[in-house]
Amino acid sequence: MAGKYVLKNSTAGKFSFNLVADNNQVIFGSEIYESKSAALNGIASCQKNGIEEGRFERKSSTANQPYFVLKAANGQIIGKSQMYPSAAAMENEIALAKANATSGVEDSTQ
């Protein structure tokens, strides 16, 4: 069973999505989008850019916890991970993100 992008309703009639692994673990989440079509475009961008190593930027929080962002070709952030306890854990999640990047979409909006 493969991962999937879960499109969901967000606050005040807006939309967001998560890339989730086959065990339903969230790999990364999106920003908030004004429309469903904009969120679907964000997913398409993740599907395209998520297979390219150079699109993943490794970062560190102010508490020195590693995390990553996925960027589109124009440099815009299209996905952001959680904080990880180690750089190795973050690298494992980047590998998981790349492996699931081209997954399909589950529309859980109403």
N, C-alpha and C positions, 0 to 999 in steps of 0.2 A: 504494500500500500504506500502510495506516495504522499508527500506533503500537499498543502493547498493554501491558496490565498483565501482568507475569510473576509468577505466584504460585509460591513456592518453599519448600522445606524449609529451616529454619534449624537452629541448634544445639539439641540435646537435645529433638528432637521438636516444635519450635516452628515458626512460619511467618512469612514476610515477603514483600514484593513490591516490584518496581521498575516504574515507568512507563518504557517504552523507546520511542524514536522508530523510524520505519520502517527506519533504518539500524542498528538495535540499540544505539544510544547511550543510556545510562541518563540520563533526565532528572531523576528523583528516586527516592529509596527510602523505604521505610516503617520503622516501628519493628518490634520483634519481637512477635509475637502468640502467645498461649498455644494457640490453636486455629485450625484452618483456617476455621471459620465466622467467627471474629473477624477474621481477615485479609480474608476476602471482604467483610465489613461495612466494613472500612477502605477497600477498593477502591471500594465503592459510595459511600462518603463522598467520596472523591477525584473520582469521576465527577460527583457533584452539585456539589461546592464548587470544583472545578478550573476551571470556566468563569467564575467570578466574580473579577474583578480585586481586589476588596477582601479576598479570602481569602489573597492572597499577601503575605507580610511579608518585606521586604528587610532583610537583616542584614549584619553585618561581623564576621569572626572576630577573634581577638586579634592575628593577624598582618595585620589590615586587608584581608583578602580578602573580597569580596562573595559572598554566598550567599542562598538564599531558603528559606522554609518555607511550606508550604500548611497552612492551618488550617481546621478544621471550624467550623460556626456557633457551637459552644460554646467556641471558642478553643483546643481541643486540636490539637496539631500532628499532622498525618496524613501528611506527606511532607516530606523534607528533601533539598535539592540538594547537589551537590559544591561546592567552593570554585572561584571563577572569577578569572581574571586582571584582569578589569575589570568595572565596573558595566554597560557595554554588552553584554558577553558574558552576564552574568546576565540582563539584560532580554531578550535573544534566547532564552534558555532558558525564561524565564517565558512568552513568547509561544508557544514550542513546547509547553510544558506545557498551556497553555490550549487549543491547537489539538488536542491528543491526549487531553484530559481524559475524553472520553466513549468512549474506546476499549474494546474487548472484553478478555477475560481469557484468557490462556494458562496452563493449570494444569500446571506441571511438577513437582508433588509426586508422591510415590509412596505 
